Amino acid sequence: MYRSYVQWWAMKTIGYARTSTVEQVAGLEAQLRDLKAAGCCRIYHEQTSAKEGSRRPELERALDYLREEDGDVFIVTKLSRLARSLRDALDLEVRIAAKGAHLRILEMGIDTSTPAGRLTFNMFGAIAQFEREIMLERQREGIAAAKAGGKYKGRQPTVRRQAAEIHRLKFEERLSNAEIARRLGVHPSNVGRVLALDEGRGIGRRA
């Protein structure tokens, strides 16, 4: 009976390991070893960058595997192996909790099934919000200072916003696409795209 209970518990413990490059074999092996020692019966692992926008398909598979019931445990060795940022960590913990599961971070000794673990994550959330408010405040102060000095010009125009200037340079000054691109600081292909699009709409004129 004890053996059956251990097997039932192990089936509810999911591990995730990640390294940034294929060269980090030793780092991946160490994570896998620690996750197995922690009792994970199913471990998802991948070698992918932690940069914003990069895909993490094995992480998604691991999260999808969590069942809609209390008791499932999602384990990582380090917070940096799970998340790209503090905000990302908080968002992932919310997704795990929504499945009725708990997060354990071995290196930090965090277990969100305990009051202390929940408190730690709440502190993370407060820190993330504080950092965001400081960033926004500095951004507002910088804009105000730039406006006071007459240096603030707002967002730089996109290529589409520069369409009128592109047409003027093309048909009045008769510049090439490459020359227009250099003058406006955009790629020549973008200049050609604007001209072709507007020509198809009957906008612009040819000499």
Secondary structure in CASP SS format (residue, H / E / C, confidence):
PFRMAT SS
TARGET T0000
AUTHOR 0000-0000-0000
METHOD secondary structure of the structure
MODEL  1
M C 1.00
Y H 1.00
R H 1.00
S H 1.00
Y H 1.00
V H 1.00
Q H 1.00
W H 1.00
W H 1.00
A H 1.00
M C 1.00
K C 1.00
T E 1.00
I E 1.00
G E 1.00
Y E 1.00
A E 1.00
R E 1.00
T E 1.00
S C 1.00
T C 1.00
V C 1.00
E C 1.00
Q C 1.00
V H 1.00
A H 1.00
G H 1.00
L H 1.00
E H 1.00
A H 1.00
Q H 1.00
L H 1.00
R H 1.00
D H 1.00
L H 1.00
K H 1.00
A H 1.00
A C 1.00
G C 1.00
C C 1.00
C C 1.00
R E 1.00
I E 1.00
Y E 1.00
H E 1.00
E E 1.00
Q E 1.00
T C 1.00
S C 1.00
A C 1.00
K C 1.00
E C 1.00
G C 1.00
S C 1.00
R C 1.00
R C 1.00
P H 1.00
E H 1.00
L H 1.00
E H 1.00
R H 1.00
A H 1.00
L H 1.00
D H 1.00
Y H 1.00
L C 1.00
R C 1.00
E C 1.00
E C 1.00
D C 1.00
G C 1.00
D C 1.00
V E 1.00
F E 1.00
I E 1.00
V E 1.00
T C 1.00
K C 1.00
L H 1.00
S H 1.00
R H 1.00
L H 1.00
A C 1.00
R C 1.00
S C 1.00
L H 1.00
R H 1.00
D H 1.00
A H 1.00
L H 1.00
D H 1.00
L H 1.00
E H 1.00
V H 1.00
R H 1.00
I H 1.00
A H 1.00
A H 1.00
K C 1.00
G C 1.00
A C 1.00
H E 1.00
L E 1.00
R E 1.00
I E 1.00
L C 1.00
E C 1.00
M C 1.00
G C 1.00
I E 1.00
D E 1.00
T C 1.00
S C 1.00
T C 1.00
P H 1.00
A H 1.00
G H 1.00
R H 1.00
L H 1.00
T H 1.00
F H 1.00
N H 1.00
M H 1.00
F H 1.00
G H 1.00
A H 1.00
I H 1.00
A H 1.00
Q H 1.00
F H 1.00
E H 1.00
R H 1.00
E H 1.00
I H 1.00
M H 1.00
L H 1.00
E H 1.00
R H 1.00
Q H 1.00
R H 1.00
E H 1.00
G H 1.00
I H 1.00
A H 1.00
A H 1.00
A H 1.00
K H 1.00
A H 1.00
G C 1.00
G C 1.00
K C 1.00
Y C 1.00
K C 1.00
G C 1.00
R C 1.00
Q C 1.00
P C 1.00
T C 1.00
V C 1.00
R H 1.00
R H 1.00
Q H 1.00
A H 1.00
A H 1.00
E H 1.00
I H 1.00
H H 1.00
R H 1.00
L H 1.00
K H 1.00
F H 1.00
E C 1.00
E C 1.00
R C 1.00
L C 1.00
S C 1.00
N H 1.00
A H 1.00
E H 1.00
I H 1.00
A H 1.00
R H 1.00
R H 1.00
L H 1.00
G C 1.00
V C 1.00
H C 1.00
P H 1.00
S H 1.00
N H 1.00
V H 1.00
G H 1.00
R H 1.00
V H 1.00
L H 1.00
A H 1.00
L H 1.00
D H 1.00
E H 1.00
G H 1.00
R C 1.00
G C 1.00
I C 1.00
G C 1.00
R C 1.00
R C 1.00
A C 1.00
END
